[in-house]
């Protein structure tokens, strides 16, 4: 039994390097997409100090809006532009209706507000688009299809799906752009000031309402990119909201305010769940991919609750 758990997987990795590298590639793609989802949570948390429970449904809503517009005769790229506009309107509405009236309220109140927003978007999305899964307009948006196989000497093949390559590239570009936005722009510095202290930011002339609208819009763009990539790999449906909650372990691992932490946490979860499912899933009856991420997060909560890149917070009692 001990051999099966700890030794046999490494023997398989050596005997079947193509299979192992294929697993690593799939874990890398999943991890990058998890990191992209987590970035939406990080953006909101850095600006308001609240966990945005609605980020998952925003991913679904953005994807459904894009597909729904195209199904009603709107050309793909025009539908993409209009969807960006819809996410901008959503950001403005959330700032005016939800965030502005709750300035300086306890964080639990803001969390409950985002939970309410989640169920509103679920109901509104089902009313407008229906509850059936929809196919992402991959080809219409110019996203690549097909796959490429690479030989590893005489040890087998690695098959890379073109949409996975595109997803990884787009995710890396967005992560880099957001990192530069936070660290190099005036708005990014203002956002960090708001995250540190709302009242102090207001006292030096920073518009809290403007910053919140901008950051919710940025989170909406991240949600749209995530919805397109995940939808291209499967379907666009409300089931994607469950996938989006894989960002929770990512945030716990990386820290709720860290962009590099989101990347590292996403890769840990992506690699971990793929390797765990394929090499140890059979020993525990399968399903490892659905719960291993949360076990990893629980271990981090026990020993390093602030995450790999989070700051230890010491409060006076």
C-alpha positions in Angstrom: 0.0 0.0 0.0 2.8 2.4 0.9 4.5 1.6 -2.4 1.4 2.3 -4.3 0.9 5.7 -2.7 4.4 7.1 -2.6 6.7 5.1 -5.0 4.6 3.8 -7.9 3.6 7.3 -9.2 7.3 8.3 -9.6 8.0 5.0 -11.4 5.2 5.8 -13.8 6.6 9.3 -14.3 9.9 7.8 -15.3 8.4 5.0 -17.5 5.9 7.3 -19.2 7.5 10.8 -19.5 5.1 11.8 -22.2 2.2 11.1 -20.0 3.8 13.0 -17.1 4.6 16.1 -19.3 1.0 16.0 -20.7 -0.3 16.1 -17.1 2.1 19.0 -16.3 0.9 21.0 -19.3 -2.8 20.5 -18.4 -2.0 21.5 -14.8 -0.2 24.6 -16.1 -3.1 25.7 -18.2 -5.6 25.1 -15.4 -3.4 26.9 -12.9 -3.1 30.0 -15.1 -6.8 30.1 -15.6 -7.4 29.7 -11.9 -4.9 32.5 -11.3 -6.9 34.7 -13.8 -10.1 34.1 -11.8 -8.3 34.8 -8.6 -7.1 38.2 -10.0 -10.7 39.4 -10.1 -11.1 38.6 -6.4 -7.7 40.3 -5.7 -8.7 43.5 -7.5 -11.9 44.0 -5.4 -10.2 43.0 -2.2 -7.3 45.4 -2.7 -9.8 48.3 -3.3 -12.4 47.7 -0.7 -11.1 45.0 1.7 -14.1 42.8 1.0 -14.2 39.4 -0.6 -16.3 39.7 -3.8 -18.5 36.6 -3.7 -20.0 37.7 -7.0 -16.8 37.3 -9.0 -17.7 33.7 -10.1 -21.1 34.7 -11.4 -19.6 37.7 -13.2 -17.5 35.2 -15.2 -20.6 33.4 -16.2 -22.6 36.5 -16.9 -19.9 38.0 -19.1 -19.6 34.8 -21.1 -23.4 34.5 -21.5 -23.7 38.1 -22.6 -21.1 37.7 -25.3 -22.7 34.5 -26.6 -26.2 35.8 -26.2 -25.5 38.9 -28.2 -24.0 36.9 -31.0 -26.9 34.5 -31.1 -29.2 37.5 -31.7 -27.3 38.5 -34.8 -24.6 40.8 -33.5 -21.2 40.2 -35.1 -18.6 38.6 -32.9 -16.3 41.5 -32.4 -19.1 44.0 -32.0 -20.6 41.6 -29.4 -17.3 41.6 -27.6 -17.2 45.4 -27.5 -20.8 45.6 -26.4 -20.1 43.0 -23.7 -17.2 45.2 -22.4 -19.8 48.0 -22.3 -22.2 45.8 -20.4 -19.5 45.0 -17.8 -18.8 48.8 -17.5 -22.5 49.5 -16.9 -22.5 46.7 -14.3 -19.4 48.2 -12.6 -21.1 51.7 -12.5 -24.3 50.2 -11.2 -22.5 48.2 -8.4 -20.6 51.3 -7.3 -23.7 53.5 -7.2 -26.3 51.0 -5.8 -24.2 48.7 -3.7 -20.8 50.2 -2.7 -21.5 53.9 -2.3 -24.3 53.5 0.3 -22.1 51.1 2.3 -19.0 53.2 2.7 -17.3 52.6 6.1 -19.8 49.8 6.9 -18.4 46.6 8.4 -16.8 44.1 6.0 -19.4 41.5 6.7 -22.1 43.9 5.4 -20.1 44.4 2.1 -19.7 40.6 1.8 -23.4 40.1 2.2 -24.0 42.7 -0.4 -21.9 40.8 -2.9 -23.8 37.6 -2.1 -27.0 39.4 -2.9 -25.5 40.6 -6.1 -24.6 37.0 -7.0 -28.2 35.9 -6.7 -29.4 38.9 -8.6 -27.1 38.1 -11.5 -28.1 34.4 -11.4 -31.7 35.3 -11.7 -31.3 38.0 -14.2 -28.9 35.9 -16.3 -31.4 33.0 -16.4 -34.3 35.3 -17.3 -32.4 36.9 -20.2 -30.3 34.0 -21.5 -32.0 30.9 -20.2 -30.4 28.1 -18.2 -29.1 25.9 -21.0 -25.3 25.6 -21.7 -24.1 27.6 -24.7 -21.2 27.1 -26.9 -18.5 29.8 -26.9 -18.0 31.6 -30.2 -14.3 30.5 -30.4 -13.8 30.6 -34.2 -15.8 33.8 -34.7 -13.5 35.6 -32.2 -10.4 34.3 -34.1 -9.3 32.0 -31.3 -7.3 29.0 -32.5 -8.7 25.5 -32.7 -7.1 22.2 -33.3 -3.9 20.8 -31.7 -0.2 20.2 -32.2 1.7 17.0 -31.2 5.3 17.1 -30.1 7.5 14.0 -30.1 9.7 13.3 -27.1 12.3 11.2 -28.8 11.0 7.7 -28.8 9.1 8.1 -25.5 5.8 9.2 -26.9 3.9 12.4 -27.8 2.6 15.5 -26.0 -0.5 17.0 -27.5 -1.1 20.7 -27.0 -4.5 22.1 -27.7 -4.2 25.5 -29.5 -7.0 27.0 -27.4 -5.0 26.1 -24.3 -1.9 27.8 -25.6 -4.0 30.9 -26.4 -5.6 30.8 -23.0 -2.1 30.6 -21.3 -0.8 33.5 -23.4 -3.8 35.7 -22.8 -3.8 35.0 -19.1 0.0 35.9 -18.8 -0.6 39.1 -20.7 -3.5 40.1 -18.5 -1.6 39.3 -15.3 1.4 41.3 -16.5 -0.8 44.2 -17.5 -2.6 44.3 -14.2 0.7 44.1 -12.3 2.0 47.1 -14.2 -1.3 48.9 -13.7 -1.1 48.5 -9.9 2.6 49.4 -9.6 3.3 52.0 -12.3 0.1 54.1 -12.8 -1.4 56.9 -10.8 -4.7 55.1 -10.5 -2.9 52.0 -9.3 -1.2 53.9 -6.5 -4.5 55.6 -5.6 -6.1 52.1 -5.5 -3.5 50.9 -3.1 -4.0 54.0 -0.9 -7.8 53.3 -0.8 -7.1 49.7 0.2 -4.9 50.8 3.1 -7.3 53.4 4.6 -10.5 54.7 3.1 -10.6 57.8 5.2 -7.0 58.7 4.7 -7.5 58.3 0.9 -10.5 60.6 1.0 -8.6 63.2 3.0 -6.0 63.6 0.3 -8.5 64.0 -2.5 -8.8 60.5 -3.9 -12.3 59.8 -5.1 -13.4 56.6 -3.4 -16.4 56.2 -5.7 -14.3 56.6 -8.9 -11.7 54.1 -7.7 -14.3 51.5 -6.9 -16.0 52.0 -10.3 -12.7 51.5 -12.1 -11.7 48.4 -10.1 -15.1 46.8 -10.6 -14.8 47.4 -14.3 -11.3 45.9 -14.3 -12.7 42.9 -12.4 -15.4 42.7 -15.1 -12.8 42.6 -17.9 -11.0 39.8 -16.1 -14.3 38.0 -15.7 -14.9 38.4 -19.4 -11.5 37.0 -20.4 -12.0 34.1 -18.0 -15.4 33.4 -19.3 -14.2 33.3 -22.9 -11.2 31.0 -22.1 -13.1 28.6 -19.8 -16.1 28.7 -22.2 -13.9 27.8 -25.1 -12.6 24.8 -23.2 -16.0 23.5 -22.3 -19.3 25.4 -22.5 -20.7 28.6 -21.1 -23.1 27.7 -18.4 -23.9 28.5 -14.8 -21.7 25.5 -13.8 -18.7 27.7 -14.5 -19.5 29.5 -11.2 -18.4 26.3 -9.4 -15.1 26.3 -11.3 -14.6 29.9 -10.3 -14.7 29.0 -6.7 -11.5 27.1 -7.2 -10.0 30.7 -6.8 -10.7 30.4 -3.1 -7.8 27.9 -2.4 -5.7 30.0 -4.8 -6.3 33.1 -2.8 -5.6 31.3 0.5 -2.3 30.0 -0.8 -1.1 33.2 -2.4 -2.7 35.9 -0.2 -5.8 38.0 -0.8 -3.9 41.1 -1.9 -1.1 39.7 -3.9 -1.0 39.5 -7.7 2.2 37.3 -7.7 0.5 35.2 -5.0 -2.5 34.6 -7.3 -0.2 33.3 -10.0 1.9 31.0 -7.7 -1.3 29.8 -5.9 -3.0 29.1 -9.2 -0.1 27.0 -10.5 0.2 25.1 -7.2 -3.5 24.2 -7.4 -3.4 23.5 -11.1 -0.4 21.1 -10.9 -1.5 19.6 -7.6 -5.0 18.6 -8.6 -4.0 17.2 -12.0 -1.1 15.1 -10.6 -3.2 14.1 -7.6 -6.2 12.9 -9.8 -4.2 11.0 -12.3 -1.6 9.3 -10.0 -3.5 8.9 -6.8 -7.2 9.2 -7.8 -7.5 5.5 -8.3 -6.3 4.7 -4.7 -9.1 6.8 -3.1 -11.9 6.1 -5.6 -11.4 9.1 -7.9 -12.7 12.6 -7.6 -9.4 14.0 -6.2 -9.5 17.0 -8.6 -12.7 18.2 -6.9 -11.4 18.4 -3.4 -7.6 18.3 -3.3 -7.4 22.1 -3.7 -9.4 22.7 -0.6 -7.3 20.2 1.4 -4.2 22.1 0.3 -5.9 25.4 1.4 -6.8 23.9 4.8 -3.2 23.0 5.4 -2.1 26.6 4.6 -4.8 28.0 6.9 -3.4 25.9 9.7 0.2 26.8 9.3 0.4 30.0 7.3 -3.1 31.7 7.2 -1.8 34.9 5.5 -0.7 32.8 2.5 2.7 32.7 0.8 2.8 36.4 -0.2 0.4 37.9 2.3 1.4 40.0 5.2 1.0 38.9 8.8 -1.5 41.2 10.5 -1.0 41.9 14.2 -4.0 43.7 15.8 -4.2 45.2 19.3 -6.9 43.4 21.3 
